[in-house]
């Protein structure tokens, strides 16, 4: 979860939308591009002096675009404040096919820095590696694809240093639209300007951004209505109100959880218990008969039906429920395949996870009444592409899955995405402790429980992801390594009660 989520905007934007907003502001006559660069550089300076004193040497790395201009302005303010500042600038390529006209705002920022007796050096890898504080102003919104030399070598030097790294707008090398970029600066802090970039909260960005802070440059009136928003744990207090005093278990949601082929009882047990912990009144597990002891020995509150084949009793159990969940431990053999087919004949809202998604990828369907919860590997199978391609643009992958399969798509991972085809919500929640078996099963159980309590599929998916991630953050107090999916259970109960 973002530590400072309450002070960040909820609306997220693409680089093109932000560029258009800057053009709109400048066209209005209320500001110039030089004004924007000055405001950004000053904001960076103010953040830095809150955290470092003037006795700490600061190395500023500047590219030749507006990100570099921001760095020059910040360096000028630091010089004026008495900081020991070194500035290394990357020269613009001499190749006429690559060279562009130098922007007036860059010339202004560079010359104003030199007017303060600022010295511009060429990049020196040894000095970069030895630096104590680095301001990263190399590459900004204009980056497409992976950075080339000399930026690659400079980024590698930054990441091999022990410096405290402060990135301006976006960590250099990171795609501001997608959050991808394997050759990216790994910053301790990123100050983003004007609008929150959608790529800063998902994918590889979660490793690179560090603490995220925001500087408002006055772009808000010129930004379009956002189709991408972020969500934080604040959402839960507004949506999970106390239960009515006269409620009973039949009114609190009934879920049938289907899965657990031979040898895979643990997955379905975790999903079913998460259902109960998230508030479902009644939960029935439909699994292999030999799994009843495993399911009920420590959780007798779960009802159980042993299933060897799909018969009328199975259809009764499906019809009894308000909500269905299928997939954890389901397997891809005929047993699981036939159960998925039976679920497909029901008109109940359904959560599909794990092997249900893998089976769906082999026989695609479209349904507006289901929630699909793939991780990037399952998403790749659903789309017939590679996992790497999914991670290169998680937004595009989530949108494509929704277009092809319908319903609500929850693309799990660092910065989980929830899409209904019209809106996309980014949930920068959780931690690497979730990278262990069973955690996805727990998430599917939470979502199914919330659907059964009369939340819409979209709202239940969003809240489920937030509850899951916040529970993981609470469980990780004892450490991320070795955290188990079952460690989330007590925290799930607290969170759905706003404790």
VENUR-V242185 format. One record per pair of residues at least 6 apart in sequence whose C-alpha atoms are under 7 Angstrom apart, sorted by the first residue. I is the first residue (numbers start at 0). GAP is how many residues later the second one is. D is the distance in Angstrom with one decimal. If there is no record, write none. Layout:
I;GAP;D, I;GAP;D
This chain:
0;427;5.6, 0;428;4.0, 0;429;5.7, 0;469;6.9, 1;426;6.6, 4;227;6.6, 7;206;6.4, 8;187;6.8, 9;219;5.4, 9;220;5.1, 9;221;6.9, 10;185;6.9, 10;215;5.8, 10;217;6.4, 10;218;4.6, 10;219;6.5, 11;184;5.1, 11;185;5.5, 11;186;4.9, 11;214;6.4, 11;216;5.3, 11;217;5.2, 11;218;7.0, 12;182;6.8, 12;183;6.2, 12;184;5.1, 12;185;5.4, 12;213;6.6, 12;215;6.8, 13;163;5.3, 13;183;5.9, 13;184;6.1, 14;126;6.0, 14;161;6.6, 14;162;6.3, 14;182;7.0, 16;206;6.8, 17;177;6.8, 17;205;6.9, 20;198;6.0, 20;201;4.7, 20;202;5.2, 21;197;6.5, 23;198;5.9, 24;6;6.4, 24;194;6.6, 24;197;6.6, 25;6;5.1, 25;7;6.7, 32;72;6.2, 33;71;4.7, 35;181;6.8, 36;32;6.5, 36;33;5.4, 36;68;6.9, 37;32;7.0, 37;35;6.2, 38;178;6.8, 39;30;6.0, 39;153;6.5, 40;29;4.6, 40;30;6.2, 40;32;4.8, 40;33;4.4, 41;31;6.8, 41;32;5.8, 41;35;7.0, 42;172;6.6, 43;30;6.1, 43;147;6.9, 44;29;5.1, 44;32;6.5, 44;33;6.7, 53;28;6.2, 53;29;4.4, 53;30;6.9, 54;28;6.6, 55;28;7.0, 56;26;6.9, 56;27;4.9, 56;28;6.1, 56;75;6.7, 56;76;6.7, 57;26;6.2, 57;27;5.0, 57;28;6.3, 57;74;6.9, 57;75;5.0, 57;76;6.0, 58;26;6.0, 58;27;4.9, 58;28;5.8, 58;72;6.6, 58;74;6.1, 58;75;4.8, 58;76;6.2, 59;11;6.7, 59;15;6.8, 59;26;6.1, 59;27;4.6, 59;28;6.2, 59;74;5.8, 59;75;4.7, 59;76;6.5, 60;26;5.9, 60;27;5.0, 60;28;5.9, 60;74;6.1, 60;75;5.4, 60;76;5.5, 60;77;6.0, 61;6;4.2, 61;9;5.8, 61;10;7.0, 61;26;6.3, 61;27;4.7, 61;28;6.4, 61;74;7.0, 61;75;4.7, 61;76;4.8, 62;26;5.9, 62;27;5.2, 62;74;6.1, 62;75;4.0, 62;76;6.1, 63;26;6.5, 63;27;6.6, 63;28;6.0, 64;41;6.8, 65;40;6.2, 66;70;5.2, 66;71;6.3, 66;72;6.0, 66;73;5.3, 66;101;7.0, 67;69;5.0, 67;70;5.8, 68;36;6.8, 68;37;4.7, 68;40;5.4, 68;41;6.8, 69;67;7.0, 70;66;5.2, 71;37;5.6, 71;38;5.8, 71;41;6.1, 72;36;5.6, 72;40;6.8, 74;10;6.8, 75;37;5.0, 75;40;6.8, 78;6;6.4, 86;32;6.7, 86;33;5.5, 86;34;6.1, 87;32;5.8, 87;33;4.6, 87;34;5.2, 87;35;5.1, 88;31;6.5, 88;32;6.3, 88;33;5.7, 88;34;6.4, 89;32;6.6, 89;33;6.7, 91;7;6.6, 92;6;5.7, 124;29;6.6, 124;32;6.1, 127;29;6.2, 127;30;6.3, 128;28;5.4, 128;29;6.1, 128;31;6.4, 128;32;4.3, 129;31;6.3, 130;32;5.7, 131;30;6.9, 131;31;4.4, 131;32;6.3, 132;30;5.0, 132;31;4.8, 132;32;6.0, 133;29;6.3, 133;30;6.3, 133;31;4.8, 133;32;6.2, 134;30;6.0, 134;31;4.8, 134;32;5.9, 135;29;7.0, 135;30;5.9, 135;31;4.5, 135;32;6.0, 135;36;7.0, 136;30;6.5, 136;31;5.6, 137;34;5.8, 138;33;4.7, 138;34;6.5, 139;29;6.6, 139;30;6.0, 139;32;6.3, 140;35;6.1, 142;32;6.7, 145;27;6.5, 145;35;6.4, 145;37;6.7, 146;26;5.8, 151;31;6.8, 154;29;6.5, 154;30;5.6, 157;27;6.8, 158;26;6.3, 158;27;6.2, 163;24;6.1, 164;22;4.9, 164;23;5.2, 164;24;6.6, 165;21;5.8, 165;22;6.1, 165;23;5.0, 165;24;5.8, 166;20;6.1, 166;22;6.3, 166;23;4.7, 166;24;6.5, 167;22;6.0, 167;23;5.4, 167;24;6.3, 168;21;6.5, 168;22;5.4, 168;23;3.7, 168;24;5.5, 169;6;6.7, 169;20;6.4, 169;22;6.3, 170;13;6.5, 170;14;5.3, 170;15;6.9, 170;16;6.5, 170;19;6.8, 170;37;6.7, 170;38;6.3, 171;12;5.6, 171;13;5.4, 172;8;5.9, 172;10;5.8, 172;11;4.1, 172;12;6.5, 173;6;5.9, 173;7;4.7, 173;10;5.3, 173;31;7.0, 174;6;6.0, 174;24;6.6, 175;21;5.9, 175;22;6.6, 175;23;4.6, 175;24;6.3, 176;20;6.7, 176;21;5.7, 176;22;4.5, 177;21;4.5, 177;214;6.8, 177;215;5.0, 177;216;6.5, 177;217;6.7, 178;20;3.9, 178;21;5.7, 178;23;5.6, 178;24;5.2, 178;25;5.7, 178;26;4.8, 179;23;6.2, 179;24;5.4, 179;25;6.6, 179;211;6.9, 179;212;5.3, 179;213;6.9, 180;23;6.8, 183;24;7.0, 184;23;6.3, 185;21;6.7, 185;22;4.1, 185;23;6.5, 186;21;5.5, 186;22;5.4, 186;23;5.5, 187;21;6.8, 187;22;4.5, 187;23;6.2, 188;20;6.2, 188;21;4.7, 188;22;4.5, 188;23;5.9, 189;19;5.6, 189;20;6.4, 189;21;6.2, 189;22;5.0, 189;23;6.2, 190;21;6.1, 190;22;4.9, 190;23;5.5, 190;24;6.9, 191;21;6.4, 191;22;5.1, 191;23;6.2, 192;21;6.1, 192;22;4.9, 192;23;6.2, 192;24;6.6, 193;21;6.2, 193;22;4.8, 193;23;4.7, 193;24;6.7, 193;25;5.7, 198;6;6.8, 199;9;6.7, 200;214;5.6, 200;227;5.8, 201;212;5.6, 201;213;3.9, 201;214;6.9, 201;226;6.7, 202;188;6.6, 202;211;5.3, 202;212;6.2, 205;208;6.3, 226;196;5.1, 226;197;6.3, 227;195;6.1, 227;196;4.8, 227;197;5.7, 228;195;6.5, 228;196;5.0, 228;197;6.1, 229;195;5.4, 229;196;4.6, 229;197;5.8, 230;194;6.8, 230;195;6.3, 230;196;5.3, 231;195;6.7, 231;234;6.8, 232;233;6.1, 235;227;6.8, 235;262;7.0, 236;261;6.1, 239;256;6.6, 248;32;4.4, 248;33;6.5, 249;31;6.3, 251;28;5.6, 251;29;4.6, 251;201;5.7, 252;27;4.9, 252;28;5.1, 252;29;6.4, 252;69;6.4, 252;196;6.9, 252;199;4.4, 252;200;5.1, 253;26;6.2, 253;27;6.0, 253;28;4.8, 253;29;5.8, 253;67;4.9, 253;68;5.2, 253;69;6.5, 253;198;6.2, 254;27;6.4, 254;28;4.8, 254;29;6.3, 254;66;5.1, 254;67;6.0, 254;68;4.9, 254;69;5.6, 254;194;6.9, 254;197;6.7, 255;27;5.8, 255;28;4.8, 255;29;5.9, 255;30;7.0, 255;61;6.9, 255;62;6.4, 255;65;5.7, 255;67;6.6, 255;68;5.1, 255;69;6.3, 256;15;6.3, 256;27;6.2, 256;28;4.9, 256;29;6.0, 256;67;6.0, 256;68;4.7, 256;69;5.9, 257;27;6.1, 257;28;4.8, 257;29;6.2, 257;67;6.0, 257;68;4.6, 257;69;6.6, 258;9;5.7, 258;27;6.6, 258;28;5.5, 258;67;6.0, 258;68;5.5, 258;69;5.4, 258;70;5.3, 258;71;4.1, 259;7;6.6, 259;8;5.4, 259;27;5.4, 259;28;6.5, 259;68;6.4, 259;69;4.2, 259;70;5.0, 260;26;6.7, 260;27;6.0, 260;68;5.9, 260;69;5.3, 260;70;5.9, 261;26;6.7, 263;65;5.0, 264;26;5.9, 264;29;6.9, 264;64;6.8, 266;61;5.2, 266;62;5.3, 266;171;5.8, 266;174;6.1, 267;60;5.2, 267;61;6.1, 268;26;5.6, 269;168;6.8, 269;171;6.3, 269;172;5.7, 270;170;4.8, 270;171;4.7, 270;173;6.4, 270;174;4.4, 271;11;6.8, 271;13;6.8, 271;173;6.0, 273;168;5.4, 273;171;5.0, 273;172;5.6, 273;215;6.5, 274;170;4.5, 274;171;5.2, 274;173;6.7, 274;174;4.9, 275;7;6.8, 276;212;6.5, 276;215;6.2, 276;216;5.2, 277;168;5.5, 277;171;5.9, 277;172;7.0, 277;214;6.2, 277;215;6.0, 277;218;6.2, 278;170;6.3, 279;169;5.0, 279;172;6.7, 279;173;6.9, 282;19;5.7, 282;20;6.2, 283;18;6.0, 283;19;4.5, 283;20;5.4, 284;17;6.9, 284;18;6.1, 284;19;4.7, 284;20;6.2, 285;18;6.1, 285;19;5.0, 285;20;6.1, 285;21;6.5, 286;18;6.6, 286;19;5.4, 286;20;5.6, 287;18;5.2, 287;19;5.3, 287;20;6.3, 288;17;3.9, 288;18;5.9, 291;12;6.6, 295;6;6.5, 308;26;6.9, 309;28;6.9, 309;29;6.5, 321;26;6.5, 321;130;5.6, 322;25;5.8, 322;26;5.3, 322;27;5.8, 322;125;6.4, 322;128;6.8, 322;129;5.4, 323;24;6.7, 323;25;6.4, 323;26;4.5, 323;27;6.3, 323;124;7.0, 324;25;5.5, 324;26;4.7, 324;27;6.1, 324;123;6.3, 325;25;6.4, 325;26;5.3, 325;27;6.4, 325;30;6.3, 326;25;5.8, 326;26;4.7, 326;27;5.0, 326;28;5.1, 326;29;4.4, 327;25;6.3, 327;26;5.6, 327;27;6.7, 327;113;5.9, 328;26;6.9, 329;6;5.2, 329;25;5.7, 329;26;6.8, 330;24;5.6, 331;23;6.4, 331;27;6.5, 339;16;6.9, 348;20;5.0, 348;21;5.5, 349;19;6.6, 349;20;4.7, 349;21;6.3, 350;19;5.6, 350;20;4.7, 350;21;6.1, 350;93;6.7, 350;97;6.2, 351;19;6.1, 351;20;5.0, 351;21;6.4, 352;19;6.3, 352;20;5.3, 352;21;6.5, 352;91;6.7, 356;21;6.7, 357;20;6.5, 357;23;6.9, 360;20;6.0, 360;21;4.6, 364;40;5.9, 365;38;6.7, 365;39;4.2, 365;40;5.2, 366;38;6.4, 366;39;5.2, 366;40;5.8, 367;38;5.1, 367;39;3.9, 368;38;5.6, 369;37;5.1, 369;38;6.5, 370;36;5.8, 370;37;4.7, 370;38;5.9, 370;86;6.8, 371;36;6.2, 371;37;4.9, 371;38;6.0, 372;36;6.1, 372;37;4.6, 372;38;6.0, 372;39;6.8, 373;36;6.5, 373;37;5.4, 373;38;6.1, 374;36;5.7, 374;37;4.7, 374;38;6.4, 375;11;5.8, 375;14;6.3, 375;35;7.0, 375;36;7.0, 376;10;5.3, 379;6;5.3, 379;7;5.2, 379;10;6.2, 382;18;6.7, 389;7;5.7, 397;11;6.4, 397;13;6.1, 397;21;6.5, 398;20;6.7, 398;22;6.1, 401;6;6.7, 401;7;5.9, 401;18;6.7, 401;19;5.9, 402;18;6.7, 406;13;6.4, 407;11;5.8, 407;12;4.8, 407;49;6.9, 407;50;6.3, 408;9;5.6, 408;10;5.2, 408;11;6.6, 409;6;6.9, 409;7;5.7, 409;8;4.5, 409;9;6.7, 410;6;5.1, 410;7;6.4, 413;14;6.8, 414;11;6.1, 414;12;5.3, 414;13;4.2, 414;14;6.4, 415;10;5.9, 415;11;5.2, 415;12;6.5, 416;7;6.7, 416;8;5.7, 416;9;4.8, 416;10;6.3, 417;6;5.6, 417;7;5.1, 417;8;6.6, 417;44;6.6, 418;6;6.4, 419;38;6.9, 426;39;6.9, 428;37;6.5, 428;40;4.8, 428;41;6.5, 429;39;3.8, 429;40;6.0, 429;42;5.5, 429;43;5.6, 430;41;6.7, 430;42;6.4, 431;48;6.4, 432;43;6.8, 432;47;4.2, 432;48;5.9, 432;50;5.6, 433;38;6.8, 435;48;6.9, 437;47;5.4, 438;46;4.7, 441;43;6.9, 442;21;6.5, 442;22;6.8, 442;25;6.0, 445;18;5.5, 446;13;5.5, 446;14;5.5, 446;17;4.8, 449;10;5.3, 450;6;6.0, 450;9;5.6, 466;25;6.4, 466;28;6.3, 467;24;7.0, 470;17;5.4, 470;20;5.0, 470;21;5.7, 471;16;6.0, 473;17;6.9, 474;12;6.2, 474;13;6.1, 475;7;6.8
